[in-house]
Amino acid sequence: MKSDFLTNLFFRALQTVSIATMLVQLLLPVAIVAALYLLWRIARNLEKPPKLTEEVKIVRKSLSEMLKENRTRCKMTQEFVAETIGVSRQAVSKWENGTSEPNTSNLMALARLYGIPAEDLLKGVESALEAQEKES
């Protein structure tokens, strides 16, 4: 009776091992195909240009940032800029904070004062608008 029990136990263990072996034989090709597919996807994504990262977004400048950057580059105060182009210091502050924007004649006067073409002030705005349109 004890030998029947051991024999039965042995055959059940053998069945379990053969079932496990059969499962491995069935699932191994699936695992290999899945791994190859994932490697292919990774390689394909490496070829694509990266999406806009935070660094690229930081590089893009708004008009307010361009105005402030140029004023500080020229070592001018907001008060000096305001007196030179004939506006209030608060107006210059609002332009640099992005609360409001200068009109065309003030933009031209700012560009002359900073010694740069007016287009340079607007380049950052154009690229930011283009990016916003692409995202929409």
C-alpha positions as CSV (number, residue, x, y, z in Angstrom):
1,M,0.0,0.0,0.0
2,K,2.8,2.3,0.9
3,S,4.6,1.5,-2.4
4,D,1.4,2.3,-4.4
5,F,1.2,5.7,-2.6
6,L,4.9,6.4,-3.5
7,T,4.4,5.3,-7.1
8,N,1.3,7.4,-7.4
9,L,3.2,10.4,-5.9
10,F,6.1,9.9,-8.3
11,F,3.9,9.7,-11.4
12,R,2.0,12.9,-10.2
13,A,5.3,14.7,-9.8
14,L,6.4,13.5,-13.2
15,Q,3.1,14.7,-14.7
16,T,3.6,18.1,-13.0
17,V,7.2,18.4,-14.4
18,S,6.0,17.4,-17.9
19,I,3.2,20.0,-17.7
20,A,5.7,22.6,-16.6
21,T,8.1,21.6,-19.4
22,M,5.3,21.8,-21.9
23,L,4.2,25.3,-20.7
24,V,7.8,26.5,-20.9
25,Q,8.1,25.1,-24.4
26,L,4.9,26.9,-25.4
27,L,5.6,30.2,-23.7
28,L,9.3,30.5,-24.6
29,P,8.7,31.5,-28.2
30,V,6.0,34.0,-27.1
31,A,8.4,35.5,-24.7
32,I,11.1,35.8,-27.4
33,V,8.7,37.4,-29.8
34,A,7.6,39.9,-27.1
35,A,11.2,40.7,-26.3
36,L,12.1,41.3,-29.9
37,Y,9.0,43.5,-30.4
38,L,9.9,45.6,-27.4
39,L,13.5,46.0,-28.7
40,W,12.2,47.0,-32.1
41,R,9.9,49.6,-30.5
42,I,12.8,51.0,-28.4
43,A,15.1,51.2,-31.5
44,R,12.3,52.9,-33.5
45,N,11.8,55.5,-30.8
46,L,15.5,56.3,-30.6
47,E,15.4,57.3,-34.3
48,K,12.6,59.8,-33.8
49,P,13.5,63.4,-32.8
50,P,12.6,63.9,-29.1
51,K,9.4,65.8,-28.3
52,L,9.8,69.2,-26.8
53,T,11.5,68.8,-23.5
54,E,11.3,71.2,-20.6
55,E,14.7,72.5,-21.6
56,V,13.5,73.5,-25.0
57,K,10.5,75.2,-23.5
58,I,12.7,77.2,-21.2
59,V,14.9,78.3,-24.1
60,R,11.9,79.8,-25.8
61,K,11.4,83.3,-24.6
62,S,8.3,85.4,-24.4
63,L,8.3,89.1,-25.4
64,S,8.3,90.1,-21.7
65,E,11.4,88.0,-21.1
66,M,13.1,89.4,-24.2
67,L,12.5,92.9,-23.0
68,K,13.8,92.3,-19.6
69,E,16.8,90.4,-20.8
70,N,17.8,93.2,-23.3
71,R,17.3,95.9,-20.7
72,T,19.5,94.1,-18.2
73,R,22.1,93.3,-20.9
74,C,22.3,97.0,-21.6
75,K,22.6,97.7,-17.9
76,M,19.6,100.0,-17.9
77,T,17.0,100.6,-15.2
78,Q,13.3,100.5,-15.9
79,E,13.1,104.2,-14.9
80,F,15.8,105.1,-17.5
81,V,14.0,103.1,-20.3
82,A,10.7,104.8,-19.4
83,E,12.2,108.3,-19.4
84,T,14.0,107.7,-22.7
85,I,11.0,106.4,-24.7
86,G,8.5,108.6,-22.9
87,V,6.3,106.2,-20.9
88,S,5.9,105.5,-17.1
89,R,8.2,103.2,-15.2
90,Q,5.1,101.2,-14.4
91,A,4.4,100.6,-18.1
92,V,7.9,99.2,-18.6
93,S,7.4,97.0,-15.5
94,K,4.1,95.7,-16.9
95,W,5.7,94.9,-20.3
96,E,8.5,93.0,-18.5
97,N,6.0,91.1,-16.2
98,G,3.8,90.2,-19.2
99,T,0.8,92.1,-17.8
100,S,0.6,94.2,-20.9
101,E,2.5,94.6,-24.2
102,P,4.1,97.7,-25.8
103,N,2.4,99.2,-28.8
104,T,4.3,99.1,-32.1
105,S,5.9,102.6,-31.8
106,N,7.1,101.7,-28.2
107,L,8.4,98.4,-29.4
108,M,10.4,100.1,-32.2
109,A,11.7,102.7,-29.6
110,L,12.8,99.8,-27.3
111,A,14.6,98.0,-30.1
112,R,16.4,101.2,-31.0
113,L,17.3,101.9,-27.4
114,Y,18.6,98.3,-27.0
115,G,20.5,98.5,-30.3
116,I,18.8,95.5,-31.8
117,P,16.3,95.0,-34.7
118,A,12.7,94.9,-33.6
119,E,12.5,91.4,-35.2
120,D,14.9,90.1,-32.6
121,L,12.5,91.0,-29.8
122,L,9.7,89.2,-31.6
123,K,11.6,86.0,-32.6
124,G,10.9,84.4,-29.3
125,V,7.2,85.3,-29.5
126,E,7.0,83.8,-33.0
127,S,8.6,80.5,-32.0
128,A,6.4,80.3,-28.9
129,L,3.3,80.9,-31.1
130,E,4.4,78.3,-33.6
131,A,4.9,75.7,-30.8
132,Q,1.5,76.6,-29.3
133,E,-0.2,76.1,-32.7
134,K,1.5,72.7,-33.2
135,E,0.4,71.5,-29.7
136,S,-3.2,72.6,-30.5
